[in-house]
């Protein structure tokens, strides 16, 4: 997540239109809006995965196939991310904030 955060923030800051402190405020507001929920979801997902490994997660119990599927589903959410798309969306959102 921290590498994703760094890449997205660097991509937003690299926009040649970002020049003023107001522009930076817009970048940080958009960055926070985009990334906070993903970071928070990682914390919650990690907790669930821990519970799955300890046989405590009610959605899987001790069923190995369910455990495997739940962990894989959660790993896919983490791994299958398009950073370039996040940067494009972020730049659009920054532009919208700055242009009213």
Steps between C-alpha positions, in 0.01 A plus 500: 500500500777745582655442157159557340456816709841629396437425133158666498621805690805535276278468194265770625783734594674444165208660316648811335186697591583475872676826580345679798427421862130485406588235242688303767204519736280357226751222434516401867121514539449275198780267610342463843156443350633236261739313726362513855223245446738257328744524790225454755362202310844337512494515880155341514586241236819405683295440813262271311787306341651450845166369621478268199845357579395447861171331397303782666342663196132407489485520120748217458519306823735205455413442137836511322356585158298789643807622689712485188236683294454774762872564529542499123210742455654740750846467347355575157356828629848595615696374200270584210531874495568736211724777633503686170120506499499629858734780396281589199189507718681702765619757249146536368371553853770757574410682179133499595578644843715774355263588218193517720 
